[in-house]
């Protein structure tokens, strides 16, 4: 029964890590870019959602629509104006760029919104609905879990069966050959970045509503990164499985060792995964040789 309690309590963190993981996978499998600015994008998402909530009198639906639109546009801007000119510069240069981009985003967020923690009104409430003895989920928790489920199913079907998804897979495997076959590689990469940032914005908004919006959100981006490395950097399914594994391990560590062991346990799992299976449970070995 204790294990079931731990699993139930892990569902919301796992859902948030899944959204972060899917955001990472979309960019990586399309452009082979390791987006280390993901944590800062979560922070910016929380700040933008806070502004929309204040400006729209806590109207959740309109605030979420506005947030997604901003995320889509920001993803396009990042790729078309910043990353596209760096094509051919090498993976290390691009990785360094994402790290610098993250630092700039965090600094800009501090300049515009300040560094004080901000609370976002939660229209769903936090009253728990008992699931099993010792574990409950609130209406807000169900919204987070449901959103993550919808996103991972929709993205999985989109990538696997749509014509654009096929173009994304072709671009990931061999961009030059895909271009020769008529695939607009630039458009594919731009759309991938756009959708990726929008999904990261969803995660950032939910994180902000669940706690507060402050710089600590950035750290969750790295925990989500640990989850995707466990599952596989190019696998949508791996994003889900890795998120569940990391969230459950964190819950076990918190339950038996204390909350201070939460992040330590996540990265300990990452170290073990890198030693045993460096490309992740569902990842493709070829991606790790890039």
ChimeraX attribute file (.defattr): number of C-alpha atoms within 10 A of each C-alpha:
attribute: neighborCount
match mode: 1-to-1
recipient: residues
	/A:1	9
	/A:2	13
	/A:3	11
	/A:4	14
	/A:5	16
	/A:6	20
	/A:7	20
	/A:8	18
	/A:9	19
	/A:10	21
	/A:11	20
	/A:12	25
	/A:13	22
	/A:14	27
	/A:15	25
	/A:16	26
	/A:17	31
	/A:18	31
	/A:19	29
	/A:20	34
	/A:21	36
	/A:22	30
	/A:23	29
	/A:24	30
	/A:25	28
	/A:26	29
	/A:27	26
	/A:28	22
	/A:29	23
	/A:30	26
	/A:31	22
	/A:32	21
	/A:33	19
	/A:34	22
	/A:35	21
	/A:36	22
	/A:37	23
	/A:38	30
	/A:39	28
	/A:40	28
	/A:41	27
	/A:42	31
	/A:43	31
	/A:44	28
	/A:45	30
	/A:46	29
	/A:47	28
	/A:48	23
	/A:49	30
	/A:50	25
	/A:51	18
	/A:52	21
	/A:53	22
	/A:54	14
	/A:55	11
	/A:56	13
	/A:57	12
	/A:58	18
	/A:59	14
	/A:60	17
	/A:61	11
	/A:62	14
	/A:63	22
	/A:64	18
	/A:65	13
	/A:66	16
	/A:67	25
	/A:68	22
	/A:69	15
	/A:70	19
	/A:71	26
	/A:72	22
	/A:73	17
	/A:74	18
	/A:75	20
	/A:76	23
	/A:77	16
	/A:78	17
	/A:79	19
	/A:80	16
	/A:81	10
	/A:82	14
	/A:83	18
	/A:84	14
	/A:85	10
	/A:86	14
	/A:87	11
	/A:88	9
	/A:89	10
	/A:90	11
	/A:91	15
	/A:92	10
	/A:93	11
	/A:94	20
	/A:95	17
	/A:96	15
	/A:97	19
	/A:98	20
	/A:99	17
	/A:100	14
	/A:101	20
	/A:102	21
	/A:103	16
	/A:104	14
	/A:105	18
	/A:106	21
	/A:107	15
	/A:108	13
	/A:109	21
	/A:110	16
	/A:111	10
	/A:112	9
	/A:113	16
	/A:114	13
	/A:115	14
	/A:116	11
	/A:117	14
	/A:118	18
	/A:119	16
	/A:120	23
	/A:121	18
	/A:122	16
	/A:123	12
	/A:124	13
	/A:125	11
	/A:126	13
	/A:127	12
	/A:128	13
	/A:129	13
	/A:130	11
	/A:131	14
	/A:132	13
	/A:133	10
	/A:134	13
	/A:135	16
	/A:136	15
	/A:137	18
	/A:138	16
	/A:139	14
	/A:140	20
	/A:141	23
	/A:142	15
	/A:143	14
	/A:144	24
	/A:145	19
	/A:146	13
	/A:147	18
	/A:148	25
	/A:149	15
	/A:150	12
	/A:151	17
	/A:152	20
	/A:153	14
	/A:154	12
	/A:155	16
	/A:156	17
	/A:157	12
	/A:158	15
	/A:159	18
	/A:160	15
	/A:161	10
	/A:162	12
	/A:163	11
	/A:164	16
	/A:165	19
	/A:166	15
	/A:167	24
	/A:168	29
	/A:169	18
	/A:170	21
	/A:171	24
	/A:172	23
	/A:173	17
	/A:174	11
	/A:175	20
	/A:176	13
	/A:177	12
	/A:178	18
	/A:179	15
	/A:180	10
	/A:181	11
	/A:182	9
	/A:183	19
	/A:184	15
	/A:185	21
	/A:186	16
	/A:187	14
	/A:188	21
	/A:189	25
	/A:190	23
	/A:191	22
	/A:192	26
	/A:193	29
	/A:194	26
	/A:195	23
	/A:196	26
	/A:197	30
	/A:198	24
	/A:199	25
	/A:200	30
	/A:201	31
	/A:202	26
	/A:203	28
	/A:204	32
	/A:205	25
	/A:206	24
	/A:207	23
	/A:208	25
	/A:209	20
	/A:210	18
	/A:211	14
	/A:212	21
	/A:213	27
	/A:214	20
	/A:215	18
	/A:216	13
	/A:217	21
	/A:218	21
	/A:219	16
	/A:220	22
	/A:221	27
	/A:222	20
	/A:223	24
	/A:224	30
	/A:225	29
	/A:226	27
	/A:227	33
	/A:228	35
	/A:229	29
	/A:230	31
	/A:231	31
	/A:232	29
	/A:233	33
	/A:234	29
	/A:235	25
	/A:236	27
	/A:237	22
	/A:238	25
	/A:239	35
	/A:240	26
	/A:241	21
	/A:242	31
	/A:243	32
	/A:244	23
	/A:245	19
	/A:246	30
	/A:247	29
	/A:248	22
	/A:249	21
	/A:250	25
	/A:251	26
	/A:252	21
	/A:253	19
	/A:254	17
	/A:255	14
	/A:256	9
	/A:257	12
	/A:258	12
	/A:259	14
	/A:260	10
	/A:261	16
	/A:262	20
	/A:263	19
	/A:264	14
	/A:265	19
	/A:266	25
	/A:267	19
	/A:268	14
	/A:269	19
	/A:270	24
	/A:271	16
	/A:272	12
	/A:273	19
	/A:274	15
	/A:275	9
	/A:276	11
	/A:277	17
	/A:278	20
	/A:279	23
	/A:280	25
	/A:281	21
	/A:282	21
	/A:283	23
	/A:284	15
	/A:285	14
	/A:286	9
	/A:287	16
	/A:288	14
	/A:289	7
	/A:290	8
